[in-house]
Amino acid sequence: MTGYVIRRLLQIVPVLIGITLVAFLVFYFTPGDPVALMLGEIGTPEVEAQLRVSLGLDQPAYLQYLRFLGGLVQGDLGTSYLSRLPVTTTLWPALWATFQLTTSALLVAILIGVPVGVLAAVKRARFLDYFSMSFAVAGVSAPVFWTGMLFIYLFSLKLRWFPAGGSESVSSIVLPMFTLGIFCAGFLARMTRSCMLEVLGQDYIRTARAKGLSETIVLAKHAFRNAAIPIVTVVGLQFGSLMGGSILTETVFAWPGIGRVVIQAIFQRDAPTVQGGIVIIGTMFSLINLAVDLLYAKLDPSIRYS
């Protein structure tokens, strides 16, 4: 197990290098000058030249990229072109905000999607099955920005139960949490139903029932545990995707997450912030995938890593 974890961690390194290289090249060849954007109309050729030297933009592309990688090895993600502050001072709070939103939304998705999917599988081809899958399709099909605006209109403007946006209070997370949670619950419910239906048709399930075990034990101990691996995979992928920035939801609710920060940095051509955000997002996604792989062995004893 330890050797497997070390190999997987080493595999993350070239992936992140490739991601940063692509991000750097896209910014390097995109029209527009960050120095001109920073100075605006007040910039003179002399001031622009001095600023370009101080930012290292006068150097060849490969030297700029190598300087970024050198700082990355030391835990330095660079300095923002606009705020002139270390990128980490902006990204770490944004990452924490996204982590709060993502974990709470996934909790909502699991609490809603898994029971709905199990119920649909147990009551296959009955009213509850059709009703549950209708909910799942509606959750997946509704755009998150539309759901978010609907929630703002109903629960903020009309009922005045929750704030319309921001992160000033604990209640501010409720609306974006349920907006994302319902969307993810639709995927999770459909996956849970499919996995449960496949497992419920197996011989060992019929054997467990023939032994006289209660339906609750059959479903929980035998059926759901064996159906859990693909469900955990979906949860892990959704968690990694959401940690990459739920941009639409964060924008609708003015949530200060990392996706929103990176998008703003792209429009402002703040390359260090964008590259730092990409490194953090790529690292989080890779670590989440590793955690999901390791969880497989806990769910299925037959899986071993050598």
VEXFI-620329 format. One record per atom (N, C-alpha, C, O, CB): x, y, z. Coordinates in pm, whole numbers, padded with zeros to 5 digits, always signed. Last residue first. Glycine has a CB too. Layout:
BEGIN
XYZ...
% end
This chain:
BEGIN
-00030-00343-00474+00107-00393-00452+00206-00296-00515+00327-00318-00509+00126-00536-00511-00342-00345-00331-00245-00266-00404-00105-00316-00370-00067-00328-00253-00261-00115-00371-00641-00532-00370-00513-00515-00303-00420-00433-00392-00420-00450-00514-00450-00651-00268-00969-00622-00325-00880-00530-00393-00755-00510-00310-00763-00476-00192-00949-00394-00420-01126-00771-00160-01056-00843-00266-00958-00755-00342-00872-00805-00414-01156-00902-00362-01262-00598+00010-01140-00663+00060-01061-00737-00047-00942-00764-00029-01175-00758+00170-01398-00307-00068-01389-00439-00129-01258-00505-00085-01153-00471-00139-01398-00430-00284-01370-00083+00092-01504-00128+00055-01504-00270+00002-01599-00346+00025-01563-00036-00048-01098-00055+00120-01180-00065+00241-01319-00119+00209-01378-00192+00289-01190+00071+00308-01016-00029-00141-00969-00146-00066-01047-00163+00063-01062-00276+00111-00821-00132-00035-01127+00218-00212-01176+00095-00275-01139-00028-00191-01221-00118-00172-01118+00081-00416-00979+00413-00093-01104+00376-00027-01162+00247-00086-01237+00176-00019-01206+00490-00040-00776+00450-00273-00744+00384-00147-00871+00339-00073-00870+00240-00001-00662+00478-00058-00919+00588-00472-00857+00458-00502-00827+00381-00373-00850+00260-00366-00727+00477-00583-00983+00822-00333-01091+00733-00379-01035+00594-00408-01097+00493-00373-01160+00791-00505-00730+00933-00297-00808+00895-00180-00921+00800-00217-00951+00707-00142-00864+01019-00110-00664+00985-00566-00585+00890-00489-00662+00842-00367-00661+00723-00336-00451+00953-00446-00855+01183-00622-00858+01055-00695-00778+00948-00623-00820+00832-00620-00804+01074-00837-00760+01380-00447-00893+01323-00427-00907+01190-00500-00963+01094-00447-01002+01421-00475-00515+01440-00562-00518+01381-00428-00654+01319-00398-00662+01216-00330-00485+01488-00323-00601+01551-00808-00518+01431-00807-00521+01362-00671-00530+01239-00664-00375+01465-00845-00742+01776-00718-00811+01673-00796-00732+01543-00794-00791+01435-00779-00831+01720-00941-00539+01921-00587-00654+01873-00513-00724+01760-00587-00761+01660-00527-00752+01988-00488-00368+01978-00806-00320+01898-00692-00437+01840-00613-00435+01723-00577-00232+01983-00599-00534+02137-00965-00483+02010-01016-00433+01920-00905-00454+01799-00909-00372+02035-01115-00574+02355-00791-00689+02274-00835-00642+02138-00885-00702+02035-00853-00768+02348-00945-00310+02450-00765-00386+02407-00647-00501+02316-00687-00523+02212-00625-00439+02528-00568-00248+02512-01034-00167+02417-00958-00245+02363-00838-00244+02242-00814-00035+02484-00911-00444+02705-01089-00443+02579-01164-00362+02473-01091-00402+02357-01086-00387+02601-01305-00367+02911-00915-00497+02844-00898-00502+02711-00969-00557+02615-00917-00609+02933-00949-00120+02977-01029-00127+02926-00892-00257+02854-00865-00259+02750-00801-00109+03038-00792-00209+03072-01278-00123+02955-01271-00122+02894-01131-00123+02772-01117+00019+02991-01313-00362+03295-01191-00423+03187-01269-00339+03059-01258-00393+02951-01233-00439+03229-01416-00169+03449-01060-00286+03402-00987-00352+03285-01059-00393+03188-00996-00387+03515-00968+00016+03501-01271+00056+03425-01152-00061+03370-01072-00055+03258-01021+00140+03512-01062-00151+03648-01466-00100+03513-01492-00057+03440-01365-00091+03322-01351+00016+03521-01587-00396+03831-01498-00308+03813-01383-00254+03670-01386-00306+03582-01317-00383+03844-01248-00582+03926-01679-00453+03878-01728-00351+03874-01615-00234+03908-01633-00401+03968-01842-00837+03972-01604-00741+04078-01572-00599+04043-01616-00506+04120-01594-00742+04105-01422-00959+03737-01673-01002+03859-01741-00903+03974-01718-00889+04062-01803-01141+03900-01693-00822+03570-01490-00809+03548-01636-00847+03675-01711-00776+03716-01803-00897+03429-01683-00911+03661-01245-00770+03679-01279-00746+03659-01429-00659+03724-01487-00683+03582-01199-01176+03578-01254-01146+03721-01250-01002+03748-01290-00973+03846-01359-01174+03778-01110-01125+03300-01248-01191+03360-01364-01166+03511-01368-01137+03565-01475-01343+03331-01360-01010+03274-00992-00931+03243-01111-00993+03305-01236-00921+03358-01321-00919+03090-01129-01225+03347-00826-01101+03422-00821-01018+03399-00948-00963+03493-01005-01019+03384-00697-01413+03147-00888-01445+03288-00915-01319+03373-00918-01306+03461-01002-01542+03342-00809-01274+02922-00794-01313+02933-00934-01342+03076-00973-01300+03122-01080-01434+02847-00961-01250+02969-00520-01129+02973-00603-01163+02982-00751-01088+03044-00827-01043+02850-00577-01509+03190-00388-01439+03064-00408-01324+03076-00507-01305+03181-00569-01534+02959-00454-01696+03376-00250-01554+03404-00282-01471+03277-00296-01373+03259-00223-01493+03491-00174-02005+03409-00410-01930+03330-00313-01781+03341-00346-01743+03317-00461-01976+03180-00313-02217+03530-00542-02102+03611-00500-02023+03540-00392-01978+03601-00295-02149+03748-00449-02405+03363-00650-02419+03395-00508-02304+03480-00454-02294+03500-00333-02429+03267-00428-02318+03349-00916-02457+03385-00886-02471+03432-00741-02540+03530-00714-02550+03265-00912-02051+03262-00883-02081+03392-00943-02221+03439-00906-02240+03555-00870-02066+03385-01094-02074+03011-00772-02000+03113-00698-02028+03252-00752-02028+03349-00676-01850+03084-00703-02215+02886-00981-02277+02903-00849-02207+03010-00768-02272+03092-00704-02275+02771-00772-02021+02899-01186-02153+02960-01203-02219+02985-01068-02274+03093-01045-02241+02870-01289-01796+02763-01071-01788+02902-01113-01924+02968-01123-01943+03080-01074-01718+02911-01247-01681+02587-00860-01820+02589-00909-01849+02731-00954-01916+02808-00885-01922+02541-00798-01376+02457-00877-01444+02586-00882-01581+02572-00942-01595+02549-01062-01364+02685-00961-01255+02226-00822-01198+02305-00930-01267+02438-00947-01222+02523-01023-01205+02228-01059-01429+02115-00647-01315+02183-00589-01241+02265-00694-01173+02362-00661-01219+02083-00525-01597+01993-00834-01647+02109-00760-01534+02186-00693-01540+02309-00683-01748+02064-00656-01429+01786-00920-01477+01887-01015-01524+02012-00943-01495+02124-00986-01591+01830-01101-01391+01639-00682-01277+01700-00751-01320+01809-00847-01255+01913-00857-01199+01595-00825-01657+01563-00634-01585+01644-00536-01467+01714-00600-01444+01833-00578-01538+01557-00419-01709+01408-00859-01785+01531-00838-01715+01623-00738-01713+01745-00756-01926+01499-00789-01528+01201-00813-01515+01284-00933-01590+01415-00918-01541+01520-00958-01566+01209-01055-01632+01097-00569-01496+01151-00576-01476+01241-00697-01413+01346-00685-01397+01038-00581-01887+01014-00652-01874+01116-00547-01735+01180-00553-01722+01302-00542-01900+01054-00408-01814+00817-00837-01890+00934-00882-01877+01047-00780-01859+01163-00817-02038+00899-00904-01685+00636-00664-01613+00695-00777-01682+00822-00824-01616+00924-00848-01603+00595-00894-01892+00560-00497-01780+00636-00440-01700+00704-00551-01652+00816-00534-01689+00544-00356-02036+00415-00687-02096+00534-00625-01988+00623-00566-01990+00745-00582-02198+00493-00517-01868+00201-00747-01895+00303-00851-01959+00429-00795-01939+00538-00849-01984+00246-00958-01876+00090-00471-01753+00132-00538-01780+00231-00652-01718+00338-00653-01679+00011-00592-02127+00004-00376-02074+00133-00330-01953+00181-00410-01930+00302-00418-02035+00123-00186-02241-00235-00414-02271-00134-00515-02200-00002-00487-02211+00092-00566-02420-00111-00523-02169-00372-00190-02110-00416-00316-02138-00318-00430-02067-00317-00530-02163-00553-00353-02325-00235-00003-02179-00235+00011-02113-00277-00120-02009-00221-00157-02136-00330+00124-02589-00286-00087-02533-00152-00099-02381-00152-00090-02315-00076-00161-02591-00062+00008-02617-00575-00046-02639-00508-00174-02564-00375-00183-02486-00353-00275-02787-00485-00196-02532-00642+00223-02492-00720+00106-02503-00640-00025-02410-00638-00105-02577-00845+00096-02615-00448+00410-02489-00520+00428-02441-00588+00301-02321-00591+00275-02504-00622+00536-02857-00327+00309-02748-00249+00366-02615-00322+00364-02513-00267+00322-02781-00208+00507-03022-00533+00204-02995-00412+00127-02869-00339+00178-02786-00295+00098-03116-00318+00132-03019-00725+00408-02983-00762+00271-02943-00638+00191-02843-00639+00120-03101-00835+00201-03115-00577+00624-02979-00631+00627-02931-00668+00487-02816-00644+00452-02971-00754+00720-03376-00525+00529-03286-00415+00564-03141-00461+00564-03054-00392+00512-03322-00356+00700-03491-00773+00503-03465-00697+00382-03369-00581+00409-03290-00544+00323-03597-00644+00323-03337-01025+00710-03433-00917+00687-03392-00837+00564-03275-00833+00526-03443-00825+00810-03270-01360+00610-03225-01230+00657-03329-01123+00624-03399-01131+00523-03090-01194+00594-03327-01613+00519-03420-01552+00612-03375-01419+00667-03435-01368+00762-03445-01643+00722-03184-01728+00324-03143-01759+00461-03235-01697+00565-03223-01725+00685-03001-01711+00484-03286-01608+00098-03329-01745+00128-03290-01787+00269-03355-01874+00328-03270-01842+00026-03145-01370+00101-03289-01368+00129-03341-01506+00164-03428-01521+00250-03366-01312+00010-02895-01469+00035-02913-01398+00161-03060-01392+00199-03096-01408+00316-02856-01257+00154-02949-01571-00223-02909-01662-00115-02931-01597+00022-02979-01662+00115-02761-01702-00131-03002-01338-00362-03110-01437-00347-03077-01536-00235-03166-01580-00162-03133-01514-00481-02746-01232-00343-02858-01160-00283-02977-01254-00263-03044-01251-00159-02899-01039-00373-02594-01410-00485-02571-01402-00341-02680-01320-00270-02702-01337-00150-02434-01341-00313-02676-01371-00753-02716-01493-00681-02699-01478-00530-02782-01528-00454-02634-01612-00729-02802-01041-00840-02697-01140-00823-02746-01257-00737-02842-01246-00660-02573-01076-00760-02974-00830-00861-03001-00947-00946-02899-01058-00931-02908-01159-01000-03006-00905-01087-02873-00629-00707-02992-00700-00657-03027-00823-00740-03101-00910-00695-03111-00607-00654-02672-00520-00867-02637-00605-00754-02755-00688-00707-02739-00804-00672-02585-00520-00638-02816-00372-01057-02721-00475-01101-02690-00572-00989-02681-00692-01011-02592-00410-01152-02956-00198-00892-03030-00293-00976-02940-00406-01024-02982-00521-01032-03092-00220-01096-02745-00050-00780-02827-00135-00695-02904-00237-00777-02917-00352-00734-02924-00050-00614-02651+00090-01007-02563-00003-00935-02643-00099-00848-02612-00218-00842-02463+00074-00848-02878+00244-01076-02820+00149-01172-02734+00045-01101-02742-00074-01132-02736+00223-01277-02914+00399-00839-03020+00309-00889-02963+00203-00982-02995+00085-00969-03129+00389-00962-02674+00543-00831-02709+00450-00722-02815+00351-00768-02805+00232-00739-02759+00528-00599-02695+00699-01065-02588+00601-01052-02621+00498-00945-02598+00378-00965-02456+00671-01019-02920+00854-00998-02924+00768-01116-02816+00661-01109-02840+00545-01143-02907+00851-01245-02826+00989-00769-02945+00903-00762-02951+00806-00880-02984+00689-00862-03071+00989-00759-02610+01136-00869-02587+01032-00769-02705+00937-00759-02686+00816-00742-02559+01095-00634-02729+01320-01042-02632+01223-01092-02617+01105-00996-02614+00990-01038-02496+01290-01114-02890+01454-00845-02950+01390-00962-02857+01285-01022-02901+01174-01051-02985+01494-01066-02707+01562-00667-02794+01454-00622-02860+01382-00738-02884+01261-00731-02900+01507-00527-02596+01778-00802-02516+01656-00785-02602+01537-00743-02572+01423-00779-02406+01679-00683-02818+01955-00779-02762+01920-00910-02683+01790-00902-02700+01701-00986-02672+02035-00962-02844+01974-00503-02953+01915-00581-02905+01873-00719-02945+01769-00771-03069+02014-00594-02598+02101-00440-02632+01969-00387-02741+01901-00466-02732+01781-00494-02674+01981-00244-02602+02354-00558-02507+02254-00606-02547+02113-00563-02533+02018-00640-02367+02285-00554-02819+02457-00404-02815+02469-00551-02722+02365-00611-02759+02295-00706-02770+02609-00593-02745+02413-00142-02855+02334-00197-02862+02344-00349-02906+02251-00416-02987+02379-00136-02529+02599-00130-02511+02458-00093-02621+02371-00154-02591+02267-00211-02509+02443+00060-02641+02848-00192-02547+02784-00287-02524+02637-00256-02502+02558-00348-02414+02857-00285-02813+02860+00048-02866+02860-00088-02767+02803-00190-02806+02717-00269-02905+03001-00128-02626+02845+00270-02739+02754+00255-02787+02746+00111-02800+02637+00056-02854+02798+00346-02430+03026+00322-02392+02909+00244-02511+02821+00209-02499+02731+00126-02289+02827+00320-02531+03221+00486-02503+03257+00346-02473+03135+00259-02489+03140+00137-02386+03353+00339-02549+03144+00747-02666+03117+00662-02641+03150+00516-02720+03112+00429-02785+03197+00712-02316+03244+00853-02326+03100+00830-02442+03068+00736-02432+02976+00654-02345+03026+00964-02222+03550+00679-02280+03474+00789-02288+03327+00752-02270+03289+00637-02420+03528+00826-02093+03651+00455-02079+03722+00581-02129+03642+00701-02083+03663+00813-02152+03852+00575-02066+03594+00189-02025+03492+00285-02010+03552+00425-01925+03510+00503-01893+03425+00242-02290+03647-00094-02184+03681-00001-02152+03566+00092-02205+03455+00078-02221+03803+00078-02655+03650-00121-02519+03623-00165-02419+03663-00060-02455+03708+00049-02489+03695-00293-02901+03674-00005-02896+03648-00150-02757+03616-00199-02741+03560-00307-02950+03766-00225-02964+03506+00309-02903+03613+00227-02897+03573+00080-02889+03455+00046-02762+03646+00279-03289+03363+00383-03144+03353+00370-03092+03470+00289-03165+03528+00209-03104+03219+00306-03557+03440+00406-03502+03344+00500-03349+03345+00501-03287+03331+00606-03552+03205+00468-03737+03593+00253-03632+03659+00333-03576+03567+00442-03550+03610+00554-03688+03787+00398-03934+03524+00076-03947+03477+00213-03847+03541+00308-03869+03544+00429-03932+03327+00217-03845+03687-00155-03984+03671-00113-03996+03635+00035-04061+03707+00111-04051+03565-00197-03561+03696-00164-03640+03816-00192-03782+03805-00138-03835+03901-00082-03643+03842-00341-03486+03432-00067-03421+03555-00023-03510+03677-00043-03532+03754+00051-03290+03575-00098-03640+03227-00169-03600+03219-00028-03533+03345+00024-03523+03365+00145-03508+03103-00009-03704+03311-00440-03802+03254-00348-03762+03271-00202-03839+03322-00121-03823+03108-00379-03474+03426-00558-03605+03493-00569-03701+03444-00462-03772+03523-00399-03666+03469-00708-03280+03234-00498-03264+03372-00449-03400+03443-00450-03435+03511-00354-03162+03450-00537-03381+03012-00635-03369+03007-00490-03357+03148-00431-03416+03178-00328-03249+02922-00449-03355+03108-00897-03487+03073-00845-03486+03070-00692-03578+03120-00628-03533+02937-00901-03079+03133-00916-03160+03254-00923-03303+03229-00872-03364+03317-00811-03165+03307-01067-03012+02857-00895-02963+02955-00798-03047+03081-00798-03083+03131-00691-02820+02990-00828-03133+02750-01121-03175+02706-00989-03133+02805-00882-03209+02835-00790-03117+02568-00957-02979+02887-01313-03125+02907-01308-03179+02865-01172-03262+02936-01114-03195+02827-01420-02727+02791-01258-02749+02936-01245-02898+02966-01239-02940+03058-01169-02683+03012-01362-02752+02518-01308-02731+02562-01169-02755+02712-01154-02800+02756-01049-02590+02528-01123-03018+02401-01516-02888+02470-01501-02873+02526-01360-02969+02576-01301-02873+02583-01605-03172+02091-01486-03186+02234-01453-03049+02298-01439-02969+02252-01357-03267+02252-01322-03096+01824-01519-03126+01906-01637-03132+02055-01606-03099+02136-01692-03257+01862-01697-03062+01712-01268-02949+01715-01361-02972+01815-01473-02879+01883-01516-02924+01576-01419-03318+01741-01156-03201+01797-01089-03082+01810-01181-03009+01909-01175-03164+01713-00971-03477+01599-01338-03499+01743-01321-03378+01808-01255-03339+01919-01293-03625+01769-01236-03376+01343-01298-03361+01406-01429-03379+01557-01419-03307+01633-01482-03461+01347-01530-03456+01306-01029-03314+01301-01066-03291+01370-01200-03195+01447-01215-03266+01155-01072-03736+01321-01044-03661+01418-00963-03515+01423-01005-03456+01531-01016-03672+01384-00814-03773+01096-01202-03815+01227-01253-03745+01338-01177-03700+01437-01235-03969+01243-01243-03686+00901-01028-03606+00929-01146-03647+01059-01215-03565+01124-01279-03616+00814-01243-03896+00914-00840-03758+00940-00800-03671+00975-00920-03591+01069-00914-03701+00818-00728-04120+00843-00996-04115+00973-00929-03971+01010-00893-03930+01124-00913-04204+00973-00803-04054+00583-01076-04075+00688-01177-04064+00827-01116-04007+00918-01176-04211+00670-01245-04040+00464-00819-03926+00460-00910-03938+00572-01013-03843+00646-01035-03917+00323-00980-04293+00502-00716-04181+00565-00649-04056+00567-00737-03976+00661-00730-04151+00493-00519-04448+00340-00895-04466+00485-00890-04346+00554-00829-04299+00654-00883-04591+00521-00812-04223+00096-01041-04341+00138-00966-04344+00291-00961-04257+00360-01013-04341+00078-00823-03987+00003-01143-04105+00001-01230-04234+00029-01154-04342-00011-01197-04116-00134-01301-03856-00079-00822-03837-00070-00967-03971-00084-01041-04054-00169-01008-03738-00178-01015-03802-00023-00554-03939-00010-00606-03936+00002-00758-04008+00084-00816-04009+00113-00544-03525-00044-00534-03609-00140-00460-03751-00140-00516-03814-00245-00525-03611-00105-00310-03446+00174-00693-03407+00038-00730-03495-00066-00662-03536-00164-00724-03260+00013-00694-03554+00392-00556-03594+00367-00694-03560+00226-00738-03637+00164-00811-03529+00468-00788-03416+00370-00314-03562+00355-00316-03611+00324-00457-03700+00241-00476-03630+00481-00263-03155+00426-00403-03186+00295-00343-03336+00270-00348-03379+00160-00383-03136+00288-00197-03191+00694-00491-03150+00588-00584-03179+00450-00532-03224+00363-00607-03003+00600-00614-03264+00821-00252-03356+00823-00366-03320+00713-00465-03408+00646-00518-03352+00961-00436-03034+00778-00091-03164+00717-00056-03263+00714-00171-03338+00618-00187-03225+00792+00059-02845+00927-00264-02830+00784-00234-02962+00721-00190-03000+00619-00246-02724+00764-00125-02941+01200-00280-02927+01116-00397-02921+00968-00367-02984+00889-00437-02807+01154-00470-02950+01310-00013-03069+01306-00100-03055+01200-00208-03144+01117-00226-03093+01444-00166-02704+01275+00103-02823+01253+00186-02951+01245+00103-03048+01181+00143-02835+01365+00288-02540+01350-00113-02538+01211-00063-02664+01181+00016-02724+01075-00001-02415+01186+00023-02601+01624-00143-02620+01531-00255-02626+01386-00208-02708+01309-00257-02508+01547-00356-02525+01726+00107-02666+01734+00065-02694+01633-00046-02797+01566-00045-02700+01877+00016-02253+01672+00083-02329+01613+00192-02478+01615+00160-02548+01516+00183-02303+01686+00324-02189+01834-00132-02181+01689-00149-02255+01616-00038-02314+01511-00061-02036+01644-00152-02223+02085-00009-02308+02047-00122-02306+01897-00146-02410+01838-00175-02262+02120-00249-02021+02076+00186-02161+02087+00228-02256+02047+00115-02358+01983+00140-02192+02230+00275-01794+02057+00021-01825+01951+00117-01970+01957+00163-02035+01853+00176-01733+01961+00238-01816+02300-00129-01815+02168-00193-01855+02058-00097-01939+01974-00129-01678+02140-00251-01804+02508+00059-01920+02494-00029-01929+02355-00087-02037+02297-00094-01915+02597-00141-01552+02458+00176-01673+02461+00257-01797+02438+00172-01884+02359+00208-01685+02594+00331-01388+02480-00052-01394+02354+00022-01520+02349+00110-01586+02245+00116-01268+02337+00109-01423+02750-00116-01471+02648-00209-01483+02512-00140-01577+02438-00165-01378+02637-00330-01297+02862+00110-01438+02892+00082-01498+02788-00012-01611+02742+00008-01452+03033+00021-01039+02762+00075-01114+02724+00194-01264+02750+00174-01348+02670+00215-01063+02801+00317-00969+02895-00162-00975+02749-00160-01056+02701-00040-01135+02607-00053-00832+02689-00156-00967+03159-00072-01065+03119-00173-01080+02968-00178-01190+02917-00196-01024+03172-00311-00752+03153+00109-00888+03180+00158-00996+03139+00058-01102+03090+00097-00903+03327+00189-00552+03083-00093-00583+02994+00019-00717+03026+00083-00793+02933+00109-00474+03003+00124-00539+03297-00283-00592+03166-00321-00628+03078-00201-00727+03005-00208-00492+03094-00406-00430+03525-00162-00562+03531-00225-00622+03393-00244-00742+03374-00223-00552+03601-00360-00190+03448-00062-00277+03525+00027-00417+03539-00030-00512+03563+00044-00217+03662+00052-00063+03326-00279-00122+03241-00175-00215+03317-00082-00310+03259-00029-00012+03175-00094+00047+03533-00423-00074+03469-00475-00142+03386-00367-00265+03377-00363-00041+03381-00596+00156+03821-00246+00174+03679-00280+00042+03615-00321-00062+03641-00261+00234+03602-00162+00070+04131-00415+00076+04047-00295+00103+03903-00336+00075+03866-00451-00056+04057-00212+00007+04295-00620+00147+04290-00579+00163+04217-00446+00260+04241-00374+00204+04429-00570-00238+04307-00741-00231+04345-00600-00089+04355-00547-00065+04415-00443-00307+04246-00517-00152+04243-01013-00239+04354-00980-00224+04400-00835-00200+04518-00809-00382+04317-01006+00013+04022-01031+00047+04141-01108-00032+04263-01060+00019+04375-01066+00021+04116-01255+00104+03840-00739-00002+03889-00828+00043+04015-00901+00104+04103-00841-00130+03916-00749+00379+03626-00732+00320+03752-00685+00219+03801-00787+00246+03803-00907+00430+03860-00660+00417+03271-00657+00439+03395-00730+00368+03512-00666+00305+03500-00561+00395+03380-00872+00397+03052-00502+00316+03053-00624+00330+03183-00703+00263+03202-00804+00172+03030-00589+00628+02872-00332+00596+03010-00370+00522+03007-00503+00577+02965-00605+00726+03098-00380+00734+02629-00264+00604+02665-00208+00561+02807-00238+00468+02858-00176+00607+02646-00061+00957+02565-00400+00978+02622-00268+00846+02662-00201+00846+02723-00094+01069+02742-00278+00852+02486-00642+00922+02385-00560+00940+02435-00417+00939+02355-00323+01059+02350-00622+00767+02735-00734+00668+02633-00697+00730+02525-00609+00668+02478-00514+00606+02569-00823+01000+02864-00806+00924+02913-00691+00825+02811-00641+00801+02800-00521+00852+03041-00726+01063+02705-01027+01154+02713-00914+01084+02764-00789+01107+02713-00679+01271+02802-00947+00846+02759-01197+00862+02624-01143+00956+02624-01022+00932+02552-00925+00916+02529-01252+00901+03031-01251+00776+02993-01185+00788+02853-01123+00744+02832-01010+00658+02997-01284+01143+03008-01381+01138+03083-01256+01010+03049-01178+01012+03039-01056+01145+03236-01285+01064+02869-01608+01153+02803-01512+01154+02876-01378+01166+02813-01273+01295+02795-01569+00911+03070-01731+00847+02946-01687+00934+02873-01584+00882+02821-01484+00819+02854-01807+01104+03263-01785+00987+03298-01704+00922+03172-01647+00882+03168-01531+00885+03378-01787+01270+03115-01952+01321+03161-01823+01207+03201-01730+01213+03176-01609+01416+03278-01843+01107+03077-02172+01150+02959-02096+01206+02999-01960+01191+02924-01863+01256+02881-02175+01066+03337-02270+00953+03260-02215+01002+03145-02128+00945+03118-02023+00865+03207-02327+01316+03582-02168+01256+03484-02261+01152+03398-02190+01150+03387-02067+01366+03394-02322+01226+03886-01985+01306+03766-02007+01239+03673-02108+01118+03683-02132+01330+03693-01874+01054+04081-01926+01151+04111-02032+01236+03989-02066+01309+03990-02165+01240+04227-01991+00909+04014-01708+00846+03990-01838+00938+04024-01954+00904+03997-02069+00718+04071-01850+00981+04060-01449+01052+03954-01520+00995+03924-01657+01026+03821-01716+01051+03829-01439+00882+04271-01313+00798+04151-01318+00867+04034-01387+00817+03922-01384+00669+04182-01389+01080+04457-01357+01055+04414-01218+00969+04289-01214+00982+04209-01121+00987+04526-01140+01057+04492-01634+01179+04433-01579+01154+04380-01438+01199+04271-01404+01293+04536-01577+00807+04613-01648+00829+04487-01718+00953+04415-01664+00954+04293-01650+00843+04511-01868+00854+04848-01510+00763+04749-01452+00782+04613-01517+00775+04510-01450+00617+04794-01468+01028+04974-01689+01072+04942-01554+00984+04834-01490+01033+04742-01425+01071+05068-01467+00860+04999-01913+00983+04922-01923+01034+04882-01785+01079+04769-01765+01090+05002-01998+00660+05167-01813+00626+05033-01859+00750+04946-01866+00745+04829-01827+00558+05039-01997+00808+05399-01767+00747+05328-01653+00713+05185-01693+00734+05092-01615+00621+05402-01604+00878+05462-02032+00982+05439-01932+00927+05359-01814+00991+05265-01766+01040+05572-01884+00628+05496-02162+00722+05390-02205+00828+05360-02101+00865+05244-02083+00789+05430-02335+00378+05541-01906+00470+05596-02006+00565+05483-02048+00579+05385-01976+00550+05721-01950+00043+05510-01797+00173+05451-01821+00250+05523-01929+00194+05561-02032+00157+05306-01857-00212+05595-01767-00109+05676-01701+00032+05624-01730+00131+05688-01691-00132+05678-01551-00394+05425-01874-00357+05541-01955-00243+05621-01894-00184+05707-01960-00476+05630-01976-00267+05124-01732-00374+05199-01796-00320+05315-01878-00216+05305-01943-00472+05250-01691-00111+04953-01580-00085+05097-01576-00197+05180-01636-00219+05294-01595+00044+05128-01648-00218+04696-01624-00190+04741-01488-00176+04893-01480-00224+04955-01385-00064+04675-01435-00235+04677-01901-00357+04668-01822-00335+04721-01680-00423+04785-01623-00407+04523-01816+00035+04690-01967-00055+04796-02012-00186+04795-01934-00241+04901-01904-00084+04781-02161+00118+04449-01849+00174+04577-01803+00084+04693-01843+00059+04783-01763+00315+04599-01860-00013+04250-01997-00051+04274-01857+00002+04405-01802-00063+04467-01717-00001+04161-01771-00131+04289-02316-00012+04313-02236-00054+04337-02091-00123+04434-02064+00070+04433-02290-00255+04081-02579-00275+04167-02464-00151+04174-02378-00074+04078-02368-00392+04117-02381-00319+03749-02700-00298+03892-02723-00329+03973-02598-00418+03938-02520-00384+03942-02840-00150+03466-02574-00277+03537-02583-00250+03686-02604-00168+03744-02533-00362+03515-02456+00089+03341-02529+00054+03367-02668-00082+03435-02684-00125+03460-02797+00053+03237-02744+00096+03324-02251+00207+03387-02320+00169+03426-02463+00212+03530-02514+00328+03294-02322-00132+03183-02178-00120+03323-02141-00013+03394-02224-00029+03510-02262-00088+03336-01993-00064+02935-02290-00187+03002-02330-00180+03150-02298-00218+03233-02380-00309+02938-02261+00171+02875-02151+00177+02900-02296+00052+02971-02346+00060+03057-02434+00194+02769-02371+00075+02840-01888+00173+02944-01918+00173+02978-02067+00174+03095-02104+00314+02899-01874-00099+02622-01917-00151+02751-01870-00055+02865-01905-00098+02973-01945-00175+02746-01719+00088+02426-02000-00022+02466-02089-00077+02602-02049-00100+02687-02134-00134+02360-02088+00248+02417-01769+00306+02453-01898+00198+02499-01995+00215+02600-02064+00382+02334-01957+00072+02329-01573+00128+02464-01562+00189+02509-01694+00183+02628-01727+00234+02469-01452+00022+02070-01672-00087+02166-01658-00033+02309-01652-00085+02399-01719-00169+02136-01531+00278+01951-01660+00209+01967-01788+00098+02070-01782+00080+02148-01875+00153+01834-01834+00314+01958-01384+00407+02031-01471+00343+02054-01608+00352+02163-01665+00540+01953-01486+00111+01786-01302+00104+01928-01265+00198+02012-01351+00164+02125-01388+00139+01945-01118+00208+01547-01413+00075+01598-01451+00066+01746-01422+00019+01824-01505-00036+01521-01376+00453+01507-01285+00452+01543-01427+00316+01594-01475+00309+01675-01568+00493+01424-01510+00334+01469-01012+00431+01573-01045+00432+01606-01195+00414+01722-01231+00570+01531-01000+00178+01245-00985+00111+01375-00985+00205+01484-01036+00160+01581-01098+00061+01410-00844+00346+01031-00963+00278+01051-01092+00209+01186-01100+00184+01236-01209+00176+00940-01114+00414+01043-00697+00515+01080-00796+00453+01104-00934+00501+01186-01011+00623+00972-00806+00177+00946-00590+00217+01083-00562+00323+01131-00660+00321+01247-00702+00270+01095-00419+00186+00683-00684+00079+00773-00729+00115+00919-00703+00085+01006-00785-00053+00738-00660+00409+00587-00546+00409+00591-00693+00303+00687-00745+00328+00763-00838+00385+00451-00751+00317+00609-00282+00434+00686-00325+00438+00697-00477+00467+00804-00531+00564+00620-00273+00103+00427-00285+00078+00569-00258+00195+00654-00306+00174+00761-00364+00053+00591-00107+00242+00187-00334+00142+00235-00430+00116+00383-00411+00108+00458-00509+00011+00156-00415+00397+00164-00102+00462+00180-00232+00367+00232-00337+00406+00314-00421+00520+00049-00277+00191+00127+00086+00277+00245+00093+00347+00271-00040+00356+00385-00084+00381+00227+00204+00083-00121+00000+00000+00000+00000+00086+00126+00000+00060+00221-00074-00094+00000+00122
% end
